Amino acid sequence: MTEHIQFSAEKDALVLLDQRYLPTREEWFDCKNTDDIVEALVVMVVRGAPAIGVTAAYGCYLAAREVAGRDDWKKALEVNLDKIEKARPTAVNLRWAVREMRRIWQEAGDVSLDDLCSTWLERAKVIHVDDIRMCEDIGRFGGALIDDGDTVMTHCNAGALATAGYGTALGVIRGAVDQGKKVQVIANETRPFLQGARLTAYELHRDGIPVKVACDNACALLMKKGLVQKVVVGADRITANGDAVNKIGTYGVALLAREFGIPFYVAAPVYTIDPETPTGDDVPIEDRTPREVTHVGDTRITPEGVEVFNFAFDPTPNELIAGIITEKGVLRPPYSEAIKKLFS
C-alpha cells in the first residue's frame, strides 16, 4: 500500500488519501501550498511520524513554489517553513524533514528559487522512496522476532498508512508473514481517534492478514488469557535514552506487557530517534482539540461544559522496551549506549 501519498506533476500538488474518512470511504486531499500542508498535518488527513516527514518534505517544495515572483522570497519562504515545522510538535520526523531542506538550501549558497524548487522536489522524492525501503528493512529485522503462530498486539496505526508504505510496527508483522509465518493481530481501537479500529484493521484486512479489534481497556484481560505473545508499536519520537513517545495509551500497554511477561517492541526508522532530547519527559506532548473526545462525528457524548484531557501521546520508559527495531537492526539495552553508537 503506497498509493496514499502521491506527488502529482500534473497538478503540481501532493495528493493524500484523507485518513479521516477511512474505512467507510476513500477521499483525496490536494495540497498545493503551505496552508494546505499545515491543515493536512493538523487535522490528521495524514498522520504517523514517517508519513508526516514525507509530507513535510514535499510541503517545503510547495512552500517554495508559493513564493515565486516575490522580491522577498527568501524571507517569505522562511515564514512558510516555520509554519510547516510547527504544525505538530511531537513527531520528530516533521522537524527532521524541514531541517533537511534548510540544510540543502544553506549548502546551495546563492541559489535561484527555481533551482531550489527543483532540488527540493527531487530530495522529497528520494525521502519518499527511501521511507518505503527503510520500512521493508524494519520488517525484515523485526519479522525475525515474531514466532510462527504468534498473536501480536499493536496500538494506534504504525502501518503503511503511517509511512510512505509497508509500515513500521505493521511492517514487522508483514515481514513475519513474508517469512512464511502465520501471524494474527490484535489492533487496539486507540481512542479517541480510533486509528487502530479504523486504519490498522482496514489495511491488515485488505492485505488478508487476520486481525481482530479490541477495546483499549481489554488489554489486561487479553494478556491474562494468554491471547497475546508479542506487542509491537511504532513511535513518533525516540529519545537519547531509548524512551519511546507514541500514541496515548502505549505506556499503559507496555506496563501490562511487563506484568504478563510479554516482549514489548518499538519499530521505527533511525531518523525517528532524536539524540538531542534526553528523555521522553522532555518531549512536548501535543494537546489536541477537545472535540475528538466530546464528540463521535457530529454527536456529543459528554455533557456540555465538562472539560476533557486529550493528550495525543505518552512516553514509554526504556526499561519497558525489549528492543527497538530499526532499518539498521534491533537495538538492545542499554539504549543510551546503542543510540550513541548508532550516531557515532
Salt bridges, closest charged atoms under 4 A:
GLU3 OE2 - ARG206 NH2 2.56
ASP12 OD2 - ARG65 NE 3.52
ASP18 OD2 - ARG20 NH2 2.61
GLU27 OE2 - ARG25 NE 2.51
ASP30 OD2 - LYS11 NZ 3.02
ASP72 OD1 - ARG70 NE 3.08
GLU78 OE1 - ARG102 NH1 2.24
ASP82 OD1 - ARG102 NH2 2.71
GLU85 OE1 - ARG102 NH2 3.81
GLU100 OE2 - ARG103 NH2 2.76
GLU100 OE2 - ARG123 NE 2.92
GLU107 OE1 - ARG103 NH1 2.92
ASP110 OD1 - LYS74 NZ 3.79
GLU122 OE2 - LYS125 NZ 3.84
ASP130 OD1 - ARG133 NE 3.95
ASP137 OD2 - ARG133 NH1 3.55
ASP137 OD1 - ARG140 NH2 3.50
ASP147 OD2 - LYS230 NZ 3.32
ASP150 OD2 - LYS230 NZ 2.68
GLU203 OE1 - ARG174 NH2 2.75
ASP207 OD2 - ARG174 NE 2.85
ASP274 OD1 - ARG95 NH2 3.11
ASP274 OD2 - ARG237 NH1 2.93
GLU276 OE1 - ARG99 NH1 3.41
GLU286 OE1 - ARG88 NH2 2.88
GLU286 OE2 - ARG288 NH1 2.82
GLU292 OE2 - ARG288 NH2 2.79
ASP298 OD1 - ARG291 NH2 3.64
GLU304 OE1 - ARG300 NE 3.34
